[in-house]
Amino acid sequence: MSNKEYNRLENENENENENENENENEISEENKELNNNIDNDNNENNNDNQIQVDNSDDGDEEKEGDDDNDNSVNNSSINNNNNNDNNNNNNNNEDDENDIRNEIILQPIIRKPKIEKKQSFLSKYLKSIIYGGMDGLVSIFVSIAVSFSSSDAKISVLLIIVLSKLVAGAISMGMGDYLGTQADIDFAKGERKREAWEVEYYLEGEKSEMIEIYTKKGIPEEVAREVVDILSLNPKGFVDVMMVEELGIMPDVESQSPWKNGLVNFTSFVFFGVLPILPYLAFLAIATAAKIPSDQHLYLFLIVIGITALTLFLIGIFKAKSTNTKWYKSGATTVIFGVIGAAAGLGTVELIKVIFPNVDISQ
């Protein structure tokens, strides 16, 4: 190979190498640019993400701030509502206290007493039972004691005197109770008629009297005036109140039955009055059957004393049970009063004997 060809080939190889180096440099530069672009894109993305995160945090903070503001407003509103509710509750409590105070003050005046159970027969006629029983028991006992003080008196004579006293006393007590009850009813009706006329033609005067009565009981004048104004709206009810407050006449007086009271008194007198006679009636029946003398004996009179004292004590217990008082105290009191009545009767007989020593009560 000639030198010329060798040189030409060598130059071609060098040119090819240079071209390859240039191509490699271009590729390397292109790769660098591509990497730079990728890095720039990544940086931009990171910046965008950071901005979004910052914006999100700012939004959350703003949202939290708004929520805090809303919560603060809501809490303030709730507190205001609670304060208003508390004020309303306080006002309601004050109104309730005033209503309770007025109710307590006016309760004895305008409220009808509560009746827990129906009044029984015994409690309704308690007065007539006690009157008749005490009178029959004590009066018959005194008659027996006076007859016993005369040793010559026979049991038959004693029974005739005592039985006549029993019948006459029972009728007298029954009629007396009838007339007394009727008198109470007539008086109450007359007073009611008078009060009704005054309410119709002189209302202001009656209202002034009622206000004065209530103020004397310690009720404030303004409250008393208000109560009376309310009561006066019902004339019949106002008259009922005046009957009690002004005259002391209870509403049940006019509803009493005179003949029932008289009958109860009569029956009570006979029932309790016959108890002291029972030992003598039994002894007289035995003596008649056995055909033995029917003279009086001390043991009979002692039995009568025991029966009378026991019956008086039982009457006291009955009264205590009907009035919810102490039974032993009521029983003892009844016995003492019975003894006082009997002693007064016997004392009168003995006084007559002293004044008129020639009087023979055995005949």
Secondary structure, 3 states (H helix, E strand, C coil): CCHHHHHHHHHHHHHHHHHHHHHHHHHHHHHHHHHHHHHHHHHHHHHHHHHHHHHHHHHHHHHHHHHHHHHHHHHHHHHHHHHHHHHHHHHHHHHHHHHHHHHHHHHHHHCCCCCCCCCCHHHHCHHHHHHHHHHHHHHHHHHHHHHHHCCCCEHHHHHHHHHHHHHHHHHHHHHHHHHHHHHHHHHHHHHHHHHHHHHHHCHHHHHHHHHHHHHHCCCCHHHHHHHHHHHCCCHHHHHHHHHHHCCCCCHHHCCCCHHHHHHHHHHHHHHHHHHHHHHHHHHHHHHHHHCCCCECCHHHHHHHHHHHHHHHHHHHHHHHHHHCCCHHHHHHHHHHHHHHHHHHHHHHHHHHHHHCCCCCCCC
